[in-house]
Amino acid sequence: MARSIFNRAMLGAAALVASVAAQSTCETVEKTTAIAVLKPASVEYTTEQTHYWSTFSGDLKPTCILEPESPEEVAAILSILRQNNETFAVKSGGHNPNNYFASVDGGPLISTKRLNEIIFDAATETARVGPGNRWDEVGEHLDATGYTAVGGRIGNVGVGGYLLGNGLSFMSTEYGWAANSVLEYTVVLANSSIVTVSNTSHPDLYMVLKGGGNNFGIVTSYLLRVYAQGDVWGGNLEFDATPENNAALLTALRNFTENYPDEKAGIIMTAERTLATLLDIWVIFLYYNGPEPPQGVFDSFLAIGPTVNNCKTRRYSELLSNNNWAVVKGSVYTIGTETMPLPSKEDGPEVMQNIFDHWVNVSNTAQEVSGLIASIAFQPMPKRIASLAKSKGGDLLDLDDSIDRIVVELDYSFLFKTDYDKIDITMSATYDGIQSLVKGYQESSTLPSDVYLPLFMNDCFYPQDYFGRLRPEKLQLAQKVQAEVDPNGFFKERTGGFKIPAA
């Protein structure tokens, strides 16, 4: 019955759209639907536009911001968009800093802000979560239930884009990528049909949504497997970036990745440089799924002697909110990535130090850029994560569990968008140089050569070839599904994001 009512509503909407084809999407939505339309110069519009991690994304001005509250309202918006040639964007938490991925200039922005349900079901140990939530909101809601969801490590990260990029979590060595715990997606396709997607319903679409980005439709809710959890332990360690500390920390991170001491442990090891103020530090994000980590888990890092240690027992949502300090507000922000095989214990000091030194040298070339903060994060990707992902049905990234890896995240933030072109070159030089170092070490047999090294979408810079780095069979699956669900290339041509190359 509900579907027949929806079909009749869509027929009515189509007739209305045809009669106002010359109008913009914003005008048509306002005149023919009850969907909230935020207009430029309104307080609500301005507030939403400031909720981007990068001020450059916020400076792009959509013609209006649409705030649907249901899959049916999303479907109605797409029906209207199909009648014109306007570009658009879909925004969850505004974390992705690549311009036009979740931002738009001169077209409508679809905000998922009101698609913010969090419905916990103790009997099935699941939670239905809307893309309009941020992970600290999800964590706070679930804290009261004694359960948690596999999600972001910084609370301010939005649910939608994070899950569509696979999602690396503090909990990944316990449960796999965040997308591996998605049991079901509710998706609005390009033709405005609303489909429920799972491993038994549209299984190919289910697979490619786990790491395939925004190429297949707009997800309006995720059904997540959730896991029992009490208090956790975690916080930040800070170290001065001296030559001695640099070498010791890089060695500790390498050894931690290979000899992963406890599946309940999570870590991000980040170096931060603010060239104008000569601040040069390491910040380590730590997590343990329990009130206290057993002796030995993080001892190799603690023994180096942090100048700051705010790790303590707390609720999970508090840990995520505490990590929000890492969001640099009021700056243009860029992100990039590279993946490397873990070097051997013998070769680790040379390989890790040279990659770190390359980052230092390239970031020095941008020292005249106002307000520059350069960051590099070493993120362990032990074999166990790949094994867990496979055991849960796999995903588009399809890592094998034959080797350990490190995912390197690169960030540059700065004050003025006039410096964007300079940082564009700097970012590309940083990850290209890391890739060249890795290839050189592979050619000399210092690193294993026959290794699959895909990119992690959530950390990719806009020119990076995410889909080209996938396994050929996974790329072919993405191309096949896209041709089936979006044969006219609606999402490919009308909105930003990492695009699937033609077959």
N, C-alpha and C positions, 0 to 999 in steps of 0.2 A: 504493500500500500504506500509506504513512504517513498519507494522508488518511483511509482507511477505518479504520485503528486509532484515529485521532483522533475520528472520528465515533462509534465504539463507546464510546470513553472519555467523550464528551459525553453519550451516552445514559445511561451508568452514573452520571455525575455528576448528571444531571437527576433520576434516581430517588432518589439520596441526598438531593438538595436537597429534593425533595418530602416526604421523610420527616422532615426537620428544619426545615420552613418557619418554625417559630416561633423558631428560633435566629437570632442575629445573623450577619451575613456573617463576622465574625471567628471565631466559634465553628464555623461550618460549614466554612470553609476549613481550620481547624486539624484538624477531625475527619475530613474527607473527602479531603484532598489532602496532598501533601508540600511545599506552598509554605511558605516561611519566614514566620512570624507573629511580629512584635515586639509585646510587650505593654507597657502603661504601667508605669512605674517600673523597667523594665529599662534597663541601661546602653545597649544598642543602640537602643532606642526613643528615649531622651533624646538620644543623639548625633545621630540622624537629625533630630529635631525642632529641633536647634540649627543645622542646615544650611539656614537661610533667610536671605536678605539682610535681611528685615524681621523684627524680634523679635516683632511683632504676629502675623505668620503662624505663627511658632514657638510662640506662646502658645496658639493654637488646638489643641485636643487630640483627635486621632482616637482612636477606640475601639481601634484597633490599626493597625500599619503592615504591609502585605503586600509581600513582595519576590519577585515572580515572576522566573524565570530564562529563560523561553521564551515565544513567542507562545501556545503551548498552555496554559501556566499562566495567562496573562492572560485567555484565552478562558474558562477554568474559573472564574475570579473573576467575570467578567461574567455567566456562567450563574447563579451564586449570587445576584449582585446583582439580577438580573431577577426573582427570586422574592420580593423584599421592596421596601420603599420607602425604604431608607436612602440618604442623600446620601453622596457619596464625592468624592475628588479624586485626580488623578494628578500626581505630582511628578517632575521631571527634576532640574535643578540648584537649584531654589528661588530663582531670580532674580526671578520676577514677584512684586512686593510687594502686589498686589491680593488682599485676603483672600478665601478660598474659590476662587481660581483654581487654585492648586496646594496648597492647604491646606484642612483641614476640621475641624469641631468636632463630635464626637459621631457620626462615621461612619468607615468605613475609609479609610485613605490608601494608595494604590497607589504605591509607590516603584519607579522604574525603575533603581535603583542597580545591580542585578545584570544588567540588560540592557545590558552595557557592552562588547560586542565591538568591536574595531577590527581589521579584516581588510583588509590592503592587497594589491592585485593589480597587479603591475607590467605584466603583459601587456595588461590592459584600462585601465590608469591609473584605477583606481577604488579606493574604500575603503568597506567596509560598516561603519557606525558605529552603535552602540546609543545610545538616548536617555539612558542612565544616565551617560554621559561628560560631562566638562566640557571646554571648548575648549583649555585648556592641556594636558590629558591627551592629546587628539587631536593637538595640535601636537607634543608631545614624542615620541609614537609615530611620527608621520610624518616628523619631522626626520631620523630615522635612514635613511629611504628616499630622501631627496632630493626628496620631494613635499610638498605642503601641501593642505589643504582650505579652502574659503572659509567662514570661521566668525567667531566673536565676537572683539571687540577687547579684551575683558577676560577673562583666562583662566578666572575662576571662574564664568562664565556656562555654564549647562547646554545641551546639544545640543538636547533635545527641543522645549521651548517656543520657543527661538530660531528654529529652522527652520520651525516651524508659523506663526510670525509674519512670515515672509519673510527676516528676518535681514540687517541692514546690516553690512557688513564693511569693513575697511581695503582689501580687495581688490576692492571692488564696481566701481571704475572700470576694472578689468581684466576681471572675470568676471561682473558683475551681482550681483543679490541672491544671498545664500547659497542660497535655495530654487531659484534657476535652475540650480544645479549638482546638484540631487537628481535622479538618474536613475530611482530606484525606491524605493517605500515598501513595507514590510510592515506591514499594518494589521489589527487585530482590530476587527471591526464590532460593533454593538450586539447582534446575534444570535449572537455568538461565532464567526462564520465568520472565517477567516484568509485575507486576499486579498493578492496581489501587485499593486501599482498602478504603472503607468508610462504613457508617452504612447501605448502600444499596448494596454495592458490597463487597462480602466476609465479612459479618458482624461479624462472629466469629473471624476471623483474626483481624479485626478492634478492637474488644474488647481486645484481648490478647496483642496487640501491646501497649496498654495503661497500661504500668507497667510490661510488660513481658520481657524486655531486648532484647538481641540479639539472641534469640532462633529460630526465624522464618524466617529471611532473612536480607538483608541489605537495609535499608531505604535510598533512594537517594534524597527524598524531602518530605516536610511536607506542606500541605495547612492549614494555621492557621486562625482562626477567630481573627480579630484584633479589638481594641476598641479605641474610641475617647479619647484623652488625651492631656492636655496642660502641663504647668509646674507642677513639683512635689516638695515636701519638704522632706528633709531627710538628713541623714549623720550618725555620730557616737557620742555617749556619752561614756565617760570613767570615771570609778570610781576606787578608791583604794579598794582592797578586804580586808576590815577590818571586824571583826565579826559583827559589827553593820550594815554595808552596805550589807554584805552577806544576813543577815536575812531580811533586808528591801527590797532588790531587789528580792529575792525569793518570798516573800509575794506579792510584786507588780506584778510580772509575773503571779503568780497563779490567783490573782484577775482579772488581765487584760484578761486572757484566759476565765474565766467563764463569766465575764461581758463585753464581747468584745465591746468596746465603739463606734466603727465606722468601717464599712466594708471597708472603704478606707484606713485603717491603716494597717501597717505591721511591724513586729518586730522580731529580733533574739537577744536573750540575752546570751552572751558568756563570760565565765571566762577563763582567759589565765594565765598560770604559766610558767615562764622560771626559772627552778630550779637553774641553774648555776649562774644567775645574781640576783636571789631572786626577780624577777619581779612578782607581784601578783595583777592582775587587772581584772576588768570587762569592756567589750566593748559591747555596745548595738547598733545594727544596726536598724535605724528607717526609716520609709517610710510613706508618706501620699500622696494620689492621689489628689493633689490640691496645690495651692501656699502656703498655711498655714494650719496647723491643727487647728480645732476649740478648744477653751479652754476646758480643761478637758481630752482630748484624751490621752496625754502622761504625764499629770501633776504628777501622782504618781511616775514616774521615775525621772522627773526633780526636784521634791521636795527633793530627797535624796542628791542632791548636786554633780553633775558631776564635775570632775576636768578639763575635756575637753568637749566642745560642739561645733562641727563644722556643725551642722544641718543648712540648709538654703534652699531657693527656688532655683531650678535649673532644667535643662532638665533631663529627665529620663536617657538618655545614660551617662550623666555626673555623676549621682549618682552611676550607675553601675561601671563606670571606677574608681570612687573614692574608691569604695569598693575593688578594686583589691589589695590594700595593704595587705589584709588578705591572699593572696597567698604567702606562705613562699618559696621563690626561693632558690635553692641550697641545699635543704634538701631532705632526704627520708621522705615520708609522708604516714600516714596510717589513715583510717577512719573506724568508727564503729557506731552502733546505738542501741537504745532500745526504746520501746514505752510504755507509762504508762498512766493509767487513771488519770484524774485530781483529786487531793484530795479535800476534803471538806474544807471550810474556817477554821473550827475548827482544823482539822488534818493537814492542809497544812503546817504550820511551821515545825512540826516534820518530815513529810514525805520529804519535799523538802530539809530540812537541812541535813537529813541523806543521801540522795542521793548525795548531794554536798560533804559531808564529806567523803563518800565512794570514790568518784573520787579523792579527795585530798590525801587520804591515799594510794590508789593504785598508783597514779602518783608518790608519794614519794618513792616507791620501785624501780623506774627507774632513780633516781636522778644521778646515776653515768654515765648514757648514755650521750655522748658528744652532746652538742647543743640541748638538749631536750626542746621542747615546748609542754606543755600539754594544751588541750582545751576541754571545755564542753559547748555545746550550748543547751539552752532550747527553743524549737520552738513550739509555741502554735498551737494546732490543734482543734479549736472550732467546735462545731456541724455544724455551717454554711457551712464549707468547704465540709463536707459529703453531706449535703443537696443539695448544688450546683452541686456536682459531679453526684448525682443521677438524678437531673433535666436535666442534659446534656447527659444522656445515660449511665453513669457509667463507670467503669474502672476495671482493674483486682484486685486492692486493695480492692475495695468494702466496704469502711467504712460505718458503720451505723451512724445515727445522734441522737442516744439516749444518748450519753455522750460526754463530752469534753475530749480531750487527750493532752498530751505533747509528741512530738517526741524529743528524746535526741540524739544529735550528739556528737561524741567523736573523737578527733583528737590527734595524737602524731606525731610530726615531729622531726627529729634528723639528725645528720651529716653523719654517716657512715653506709653503708648497712651491715657491720659486726655485727651491733647491732640489726638487724631486728628480729632475733629469740627471743631476750629478749623482744622487744616491742610487738611481736606477743603474747607472754604470758601475757604481761601487758594489752594489748587491750582486750584480751579475758576475763581476770580477771575483767576488768572494766565493760563491758556490762553484763557479767554473774552475777556479784555482784548486779548490778542494777535490773536485772530480779529477782534475789533471794529476794531482798528487796521488790519489788513489790508483789511477790507471798506471802511473809510473811505477808505483810499488807493486802492482800486479805484474807488470812486464818484467820486473826484476825478481819475481817470485817472493818478495817480502810479504805481500798479501796474496791470498788465494785468488786465482784469475777466473775460474769458471764459476762465477757467483752471480746470482740474481739480486740486483740492487735497485728496486723500484723507489719512487719518491713517495713521501707521505703528504697527501693532498692538503691536509689542514695547515701545513707549514710552507706550501709552495708559493713562490713569487709568480706573478701573472705570465711571464714568458716561458716558464719551465714546462717541459714536455711530460706532464703527468701520464697521459694515456700512452704515449710512445714508450714509456719505461715499463709498462705492464707486460706480463707474459702475452705472447701473440694470441693464444686461445682466449684469454680474458678480454683482450681488446676486441676480438671478433665477436664475443658474446655481447659486449656493450654495443657494438655496431648493429648487431642483429636485433637486440631488444629496442634500441632507439628507432630503428626502421619500423618496428611493429607498433610502438606506442606513440610515436611522433613522426609519422611518415612525411609530413609537410615541413618539418624542421622548425616548428614554432619556438621551442626552447633554444634550439641551436642558433637561430637567427635573431631572436628578439630580446634576449637577455644575456648578461655576462656570465663568466665562469669558465672553468677548464672544459674545453669542447672536445668531443670525440671526433677524431679525424675520419674522413670519408673512407668507406671500405674500398 
